[in-house]
Amino acid sequence: DSETLLGVESNLVYASAETVYLVEHSTWLWSRQAISGQEAEVYRVAVNDPSSGVVADAMGVVEGWIQNSRMMDEYEGDLRVVTDVMINDGTRSTNLHVLRPSDGRLTEIGSLLDLADGQAVFAAYFSGPRALLTTAEWEILVPRNDPLHGIDLSDPTNPQELSELEIPGISTH
């Protein structure tokens, strides 16, 4: 079977056992100094009852760019999202947002902002109440160390960085 949702031009989809999330990025205006319009609209679609059809039941906005579906995870009803934001000086900011559906909205209940001191996120792995993120300088051809960040999400309203490990080399997902 198929359903059509009108009004959402999504180029990114994340699906859990009972929910599908569609992401629509705003238009990015690239320049050498800045990017404007850095936000992603996230639509939650419940699919837990096949007899009721597809129902878009919540929508929220996060700052930044969600690179791919591996930057998203649903755990105990909350959506965890890792975003990448370009700062005006050309550096990056890696952010982790926790969104909870409530009254038709995906409301941010917790976040960990400006993780990794100006680096972009390259990979994310979620496992229960934990997350592992790999970040790196945006200059790919420069020799580098890609830090691995351990994140505690057991309290979704207050994510905490538990550890950071830096070893020589380049990470890819």
Secondary structure, DSSP 4 states (H G I P E B T S, - for coil): -----TT---SEEEE-SSEEEEEEEPPPEE-SS-EE--EEEEEEEE-S-GGG--EEEEEEEEESB--SGGGEEEETTEEEEEEEEE-TTS-EEEEEEEEEEETTEEEEEEEEEEETTT-EEEEEEEETTEEEEEEE-S-TTS--B--EEEEE-SSTTS-EEEEEE--BB----
